[in-house]
Amino acid sequence: MKKSILLVSATLATGAAMAQSSVTLYGLADMYLASKKDAATGLRQSSVDSSGTYESRFGFKGSEDIGGGYKVNFQLESGFAMDNGGAGGVSFTRQSWVGVSGGFGDLRFGKAWSAFDDISGAALVAKNSTLAPNQGAWLTTSYKDAPNNGIYYATPDFGGFSGVVSYGMAENKTATVGSGSITSMHVKYASGPLFAGAAYQTEKATGSSTAIKFTRLNTSYDLGVAKLLASYGKVSFGSPSTNEWSLGADVPLGDGWLLSGGFAQSKGQITGFSSDTNYTGKLVNTVAAGAGDVKRTGMSLAAFYSLSKRTTVYGGYRTNTIKTPGAADQKGNVLALGMYHLF
């Protein structure tokens, strides 16, 4: 249960009352047991890991009604590893922003989820968990999700339609080197059983004239007996590019059970990224000219059972294969059982 701390309203000497404010402490604890075979090395490892479905986290968020239909809001959120208690780096690595909202929309300054991240996983199988078929198959999941030094704006809802733009700055420009930046946007429609969204993000490394470009198209339709899920992605860096897609379904079985399964694939010239969180660059590797495309596939089946409104157990199996031109196929898999708890 979320614990709310209500700040007591005080009365100014003039007799005017201050607006009421609230601060909420919240979090999520997620742990799972797994047997994993790494596709690249072929090694199998048993592990007790954190964040199988959602990243374990805790945070504070608050809002103050300042009148005239406007609110001042803030959020501080830190991710951590349940298996060893580690956090590392900046204390609030997930989000740290302050902003204002009203009839005009929602404006935030600081470290917030990018517009691309807002809908990136909206139509992915198995809640986009470690059991999702795109894990180990897609490259578009390597985008920067929460840029530093950011500005974020979300429009109001217009009959189910809405949009977001965000921008993150490296703030490290010199006389000879241009600073890096992350520009992101999305538009979506969400009303009744239908969801459809399109997102685009460019990441320009410090001193680079070429940006990595990410595209995502998501859609889902809830039939009642099942929700159909479809997603498409593309990542490019100049000429090299990789295209990706995923199909699946969420099937509620009643009594708190959800079954989710699907298939994902990526195919293209880009073999991987080495991400750097400080805008100093992402290294792109590509297959040799004329060698053909790298093809990655993933399949999975996962089940989720709600023990209560706050606690869910989950488990499932995922397998993935990497086919590289001129090399032997690489195969990996994950068998996992876990639980997450909201507070």
Order of alpha helices (4+ residues) and beta strands (2+ residues): beta-beta-beta-beta-beta-beta-beta-alpha-beta-beta-beta-beta-beta-beta-beta-beta-beta-beta-beta-beta-beta
